[in-house]
Amino acid sequence: MKLRLILSAALVCLAVALNAQVVNIEEQRITGTVDSVRWYGYLRGSVAVNKVKEQSLILQGQTKVQYKHDRDLALLLLNINLLRAGQQDFSRTAFAHLRYNRKFNDIWVSEAFAQIQTSPIQLLTQRSLVGGGLRWRILKSADKRQRIYAGAALLWEQNRFSTDEGSDVKYRSSNYVSCTFRLGKQVVLINTTYWQPVLGLIRNYRLSSESLLKIDFTKKLALTLEFDYGIDKNLPAGAASETYAWRNGIAWQF
């Protein structure tokens, strides 16, 4: 019966809310600021409530604030996801991410970042990380609408689990490829794939692929379709190491 409730709620929301533990920030780096308009951001949200014998709830929200000036860019991203049926949570995640970029030239950009997140369903009480590295441009079309980037960074990570394993500290290599394709003036498709192995222990890795299709209705209102897939090999036994999510939503951009 609980499975039936979950499927019913997912159909209402058109989403499967199992969130990957790797947060792909590159797809959030939307070019929405210019020298005369330095601030950019948006609020996204979706909610669905369904009741057969028990009430089910799907809640998803995201906030982004970006500031850009000359060669500097700062980004703050907040996210929450909840899937509840009756009195039981089947997915409950949240994170906050802060990132700073410094542009050296048209090809190379330095990056520094900090992040905190939680996923009790995956037995992860808290994950904190800080790191830094370089991003470089592989391809940019003449009209600047089609782009491919790659990045590499080193990060320090601390995990606190809700099991007897307690907590651990690891150092990882974080590598990604990001592609942005703009179709006309109203449609953009972005895909980002991350691979984050532990230094000296390559079989302990995180893999994540995220795709975003955004269709603009107006300058401020857009339809968004997102698909995420992730694998995390650093979770306790019994935790879901493989996750995916499909989300349809409405975005208000400011």
Secondary structure, 3 states (H helix, E strand, C coil): CHHHHHHHHHHHHCCEECCCCCCCCHHHCCCCCCCCCCEEEEEEEEEEEEECCCEEEEEEEEEEEEEEECCEEEEEEEEEEEEEECCEEEEEEEEEEEEEEEECCCCEEEEEEEEEEEEHHHCEEEEEEEEEEEEEEEEECCCCCCEEEEEEEEEEEEEEECCCCCEEEEEEEEEEEEEEEEECCCEEEEEEEEEEEECCEEEEEEEEEEEEEEEECCCCEEEEEEEEEEEECCCCCCCCCEEEEEEEEEEEEC
